[in-house]
């Protein structure tokens, strides 16, 4: 009997715990799931992306983009882009583009490289108007394109007035 | 107005070594989206082009938009092909080009 009582008590506590957890967390989970899909992409972004990729479907590999998860100041966000490439005459990264999905102007910068660079790594500092995905596209000498998507949260937006 | 162009190179390098080259210039990078205190739009004024040459050959080029921060900074890598001097140029929306040069010390 004592054992049964303990079990009952435990069950009740567990039920309470899980109920509270479910009530408290479920909206958060739903919100997060919505947040992932609801990140707006500007029409200018879509047009710029189509122009830069010119019909080639970019592959999500070989690019590492280092951006902060949360940028306190959107006027000044450090970005480092590294593409795994042999950088030989036969196989090198020709261009790297930074494209913003929610800034007033989508194309942030284009960098032109060649085999003399030996390592396809570029660093710069960018502006972010608000929380958004930052897209980095790399075009290889073969014509193949690579893509990386990084979500950056912005506390105080840049670019604006 | 662009001012104070800076080039940062390693103190010395060997031929064949891959080095990091950093560049910075003082410039407001005005986006063209901001208004002055009278509500008038401040026209766009940015450095839109940066070109790096080494020993007379172009080794890196960047086209900047308004999404690049004020005082544009860029760093890139280069395998040292031989002795030479870097020549960097920054061009603004008015077509004005600022040039800076720096020799690379070889060991």
Interface residues (C-beta under 8 A of the other chain):
Chain A: X75 X76 X77 X98 X100 X103 X104 X105 X107 X108 X109 X110 X111 X112 X113 X114 X116 X117 X118 X119 X120 X121 X122 X123 X124 X125 X126 X127 X128 X158 X159 X160 X161
Chain B: X18 X22 X31 X33 X34 X35 X54 X57 X59 X60 X61 X62 X63 X64 X65 X66 X67 X68 X69 X70 X72 X73 X74 X75 X76 X77 X78 X79 X81
